[in-house]
Amino acid sequence: MNHLFPYIERTLLHPGVTISEQYSALDDVTQLGLAGLTVAPFWVKKIRRELGDDHPAVLSAVVGYPYGYQRTEAKQLEAELALKDGATEIEVVLNTSALFSPASVWLKIEFAKLVAQVHAQEKLLTVVLESTLLDQEQRLKMIKLATDAGCDFLKNETGSFSAPFSLDDALRFREDVPRSVGVKIVVNGAADDEMERLVAAGVERLALGQPLR
């Protein structure tokens, strides 16, 4: 799967992640040429120090993980601290709870605030949807909302739920997202040939929460 390495983004987000896992993932990034790492805010400063300021790999920090129902101000503070610590990308989790309530109008404002904040630092913003909780109408509505707000990437799920990988669902997600926006797909449990099909379909990043070796 060497040819897939430039698309793979290792995610270190499970609650029991250890320092040895962090170093192992760092080795994968530096030795195999992976696209990047996605880590909890607590680890950003250390990973940046170990990775160095000039390494081309993306260092993403999650904000509002895993359920997204924090106040916007809390997400903004998380993003501010992560960027200060050296993150080059912020992954913000959609407030699904707000979507399912009359407060859904607030989501547009939240996206706009976070996009403006992150782009002001010339960094990237990914909006993470928990697609398994959304019907098609809700998913399309949130994709449009995030796209209109100016997000750089959309991600199909957090990876914190145990839903099995579905190639059909992943390909449908890529089709639903405008080509002007990048797509990340969580590929835990996917076979090499399935990941190859995603890349061929235009998926820019494969989010992998399991060790490569």
VOGU-3710 file (C-alpha; in Angstrom, 3 decimals, decimal comma):
1> mnhlfpyier> 0,000/0,000/0,000  3,026/2,291/-0,360  1,308/4,334/-3,054  -1,452/5,204/-0,563  0,895/6,672/2,049  0,676/10,277/0,734  -3,096/10,141/1,284  -3,108/8,595/4,758  -3,607/10,738/7,820  -3,004/8,860/11,076
11> tllhpgvtis> -5,554/9,703/13,760  -4,677/9,361/17,444  -7,979/10,119/19,110  -9,051/7,140/21,191  -9,193/7,904/24,932  -6,403/5,502/25,852  -3,808/6,756/23,374  -0,305/6,419/24,817  2,935/8,279/24,280  4,427/5,218/22,600
21> eqysalddvt> 1,579/5,288/20,048  2,337/8,949/19,425  5,982/8,186/18,672  5,069/5,215/16,493  2,713/7,388/14,448  5,381/10,083/14,187  7,794/7,474/12,828  5,196/6,504/10,225  4,817/10,126/9,143  8,534/10,820/8,879
31> qlglagltva> 9,656/7,464/7,456  6,705/6,570/5,211  5,724/10,045/4,068  2,159/10,057/5,369  -0,057/13,085/4,783  -0,242/13,967/8,453  -1,451/13,369/11,987  -4,711/14,192/13,721  -4,371/14,462/17,486  -6,146/15,637/20,617
41> pfwvkkirre> -5,427/19,269/21,614  -3,448/18,092/24,638  -0,773/16,588/22,367  -0,382/19,322/19,744  2,505/21,184/21,337  4,549/18,014/21,920  3,897/16,607/18,450  4,845/19,935/16,851  8,070/20,019/18,832  8,923/16,465/17,766
51> lgddhpavls> 7,880/16,998/14,154  9,631/20,335/13,773  8,341/23,574/12,358  9,240/22,893/8,737  7,945/19,348/8,239  5,395/19,265/5,380  3,009/16,840/7,117  -0,280/18,337/8,294  -0,806/18,472/12,054  -4,543/18,545/12,746
61> avvgypygyq> -6,141/19,179/16,126  -9,731/18,198/16,882  -12,086/20,802/18,341  -15,404/19,944/19,970  -14,500/16,261/19,827  -16,271/13,859/19,800  -19,868/15,145/19,938  -19,593/18,779/18,918  -22,064/20,114/21,450  -19,694/22,522/23,191
71> rteakqleae> -20,471/26,233/23,048  -19,017/28,064/20,075  -16,858/30,151/22,407  -15,312/26,969/23,820  -14,540/25,729/20,318  -12,988/29,063/19,429  -10,734/28,891/22,488  -9,749/25,308/21,669  -8,896/26,372/18,127  -6,927/29,392/19,318
81> lalkdgatei> -4,801/27,315/21,694  -4,237/24,530/19,142  -3,081/26,999/16,502  -0,790/28,670/19,019  0,660/25,247/19,894  1,501/24,565/16,255  -1,509/22,940/14,586  -1,752/23,609/10,865  -5,339/22,421/10,601  -8,410/22,410/12,830
91> evvlntsalf> -11,046/19,678/12,665  -14,291/20,909/14,233  -17,077/18,452/14,989  -20,585/19,392/13,907  -23,003/20,089/16,774  -25,428/17,332/15,822  -27,522/18,070/18,896  -28,139/21,607/17,602  -29,009/20,242/14,175  -31,773/18,150/15,717
101> spasvwlkie> -33,232/21,141/17,555  -34,606/24,630/16,774  -31,079/25,922/17,518  -29,889/24,628/14,146  -29,781/28,198/12,795  -26,786/28,743/15,070  -24,687/26,253/13,105  -24,276/28,672/10,197  -22,955/31,319/12,586  -20,611/28,842/14,284
111> faklvaqvha> -19,120/27,679/10,987  -18,617/31,270/9,819  -16,876/32,272/13,058  -14,529/29,284/13,054  -13,671/29,564/9,361  -12,833/33,247/9,800  -10,721/32,529/12,878  -8,712/29,708/11,326  -8,272/31,323/7,916  -7,031/34,508/9,603
121> qeklltvvle> -4,055/32,393/10,713  -3,717/31,005/7,159  -4,537/27,502/8,379  -7,101/24,935/7,215  -10,511/24,062/8,658  -12,237/20,696/8,386  -15,872/20,204/9,391  -16,579/16,701/10,708  -20,056/15,248/10,246  -21,271/12,145/12,068
131> stlldqeqrl> -22,894/10,855/8,897  -24,367/7,705/10,439  -26,623/9,920/12,597  -27,906/11,992/9,678  -30,409/11,200/6,981  -29,630/12,208/3,406  -31,494/15,508/3,626  -29,678/16,505/6,821  -26,316/15,435/5,419  -26,769/17,479/2,243
141> kmiklatdag> -27,941/20,470/4,264  -24,850/20,361/6,501  -22,506/19,847/3,542  -23,957/22,951/1,887  -23,795/24,944/5,122  -20,135/24,074/5,714  -19,233/24,627/2,064  -20,935/28,017/1,943  -19,086/29,010/5,125  -15,776/28,352/3,348
151> cdflknetgs> -14,467/25,177/5,004  -11,493/23,513/3,326  -12,414/19,877/4,002  -15,426/17,816/5,014  -14,957/14,582/6,928  -17,588/11,863/6,954  -17,358/10,893/10,644  -15,365/11,214/13,849  -14,396/7,545/13,977  -15,488/7,390/17,611
161> fsapfsldda> -18,473/5,154/16,840  -18,133/1,480/15,971  -19,998/1,583/12,659  -18,309/-0,734/10,128  -16,633/0,806/7,095  -18,904/1,034/4,051  -17,315/1,770/0,683  -20,682/2,664/-0,840  -21,407/5,209/1,895  -17,909/6,680/1,585
171> lrfredvprs> -18,194/7,051/-2,193  -21,636/8,625/-1,821  -20,187/11,153/0,603  -17,521/12,101/-1,947  -20,225/12,523/-4,583  -22,308/14,732/-2,289  -19,463/17,141/-1,498  -18,683/19,791/-4,138  -15,325/19,320/-5,844  -14,247/22,726/-4,583
181> vgvkivvnga> -14,020/21,204/-1,078  -11,639/18,443/-0,039  -12,908/15,201/1,466  -11,574/13,059/4,288  -12,891/9,545/4,816  -12,389/7,461/7,953  -11,035/4,158/6,636  -10,717/2,015/9,762  -11,350/-1,553/8,629  -11,108/-0,752/4,914
191> addemerlva> -9,136/-3,029/2,604  -6,317/-1,662/0,436  -8,372/-1,961/-2,732  -11,230/-0,032/-1,110  -8,875/2,778/-0,174  -7,572/2,768/-3,739  -11,120/3,216/-5,024  -11,638/6,169/-2,713  -8,481/7,864/-3,955  -9,502/7,192/-7,563
201> agverlalgq> -12,878/8,808/-6,795  -11,180/11,992/-5,625  -10,876/11,543/-1,857  -7,883/13,609/-0,719  -7,243/12,087/2,703  -7,734/8,684/4,286  -8,109/8,974/8,074  -6,672/5,831/9,657  -6,919/5,178/13,372  -4,972/1,928/13,376
211> plr> -1,193/1,343/13,124  0,249/0,678/9,680  2,716/-1,882/10,995
//
